[in-house]
Amino acid sequence: MFRPKAPTMPQPTGLTTPPAVVEPTAVTPHAPAPASTATSARNRPAVQLTPGTVLALVGGGTAVVLVVGAVLVSMLLAVALTAASVAVCAITVRSVIARR
């Protein structure tokens, strides 16, 4: 009654098609593309920084530092408050036990 039964794999019914035969194909080497002759593209830096983008990057970095700093300070404050409350509880329990 409580014996587990292993499922049996059902057998395929009807007509089955044989697997397709895969034939290898010849690989022909491809010649590399010729290098571009544009000399102005080589002299141009990959990233152009304008004063506006520099200001945006500095502002974004400052915002990230301020947010991360606020989160870390709040976590430190939470740990300090928890430690202080645990210390007060420990002193209270110790004084209650000492009176008995």
C-alpha positions in Angstrom: 0.0 0.0 0.0 2.8 2.5 0.9 5.4 1.1 -1.5 6.6 3.7 -4.0 6.4 2.8 -7.6 9.0 3.8 -10.0 7.5 5.3 -13.2 8.0 3.3 -16.3 9.1 4.9 -19.6 6.3 4.8 -22.1 7.2 3.1 -25.4 6.8 5.1 -28.6 3.7 4.2 -30.6 3.2 4.6 -34.3 5.8 5.1 -37.0 9.1 6.7 -36.1 11.5 8.3 -38.6 15.2 7.5 -38.5 17.5 10.3 -37.4 18.8 12.5 -40.1 22.3 12.0 -41.3 24.6 15.0 -40.8 27.3 15.2 -43.4 30.4 17.3 -42.8 31.0 20.3 -44.9 34.3 21.7 -46.1 35.6 24.8 -44.3 37.1 27.4 -46.6 39.4 30.1 -45.0 38.2 33.6 -45.3 40.6 36.4 -46.1 40.7 39.1 -43.4 39.0 42.4 -44.2 41.4 45.2 -45.3 42.2 47.8 -42.7 40.4 51.1 -43.1 42.5 54.0 -44.4 40.7 56.7 -42.4 43.5 58.5 -40.5 41.2 60.9 -38.7 39.5 58.0 -36.8 42.9 56.9 -35.3 43.7 60.4 -34.0 40.4 60.8 -32.4 40.0 59.5 -28.8 37.5 56.7 -28.2 35.6 58.8 -25.6 35.1 62.5 -26.0 34.7 64.3 -22.7 33.1 67.7 -22.9 32.9 70.1 -19.9 29.2 69.1 -19.5 30.0 65.4 -19.4 32.8 65.9 -16.9 30.5 67.9 -14.7 27.8 65.2 -14.9 30.3 62.5 -14.0 31.6 64.5 -11.0 28.1 65.2 -9.9 27.0 61.6 -10.3 30.1 60.3 -8.4 29.5 62.8 -5.6 25.9 61.7 -5.3 26.9 58.0 -5.2 29.5 58.7 -2.5 27.0 60.7 -0.4 24.3 58.0 -0.7 26.7 55.1 0.2 28.1 57.2 3.1 24.6 57.9 4.4 23.7 54.2 4.3 26.9 53.1 6.0 26.5 55.8 8.7 22.9 54.7 9.4 23.9 51.1 9.6 26.7 52.0 12.1 24.2 54.0 14.1 21.8 51.1 14.2 24.5 48.7 15.4 25.5 51.2 18.1 22.0 51.7 19.3 21.4 47.9 19.4 24.6 47.4 21.4 23.7 50.1 23.9 20.2 48.7 24.4 21.6 45.2 24.9 24.1 46.6 27.4 21.2 48.3 29.4 19.2 45.1 29.3 22.2 43.1 30.6 22.8 45.6 33.4 19.1 45.5 34.4 19.0 41.7 34.4 22.2 41.5 36.4 20.9 43.9 39.0 17.6 42.0 39.3 19.4 38.7 39.7 21.8 40.2 42.3 18.9 41.4 44.5 17.5 38.0 44.9 
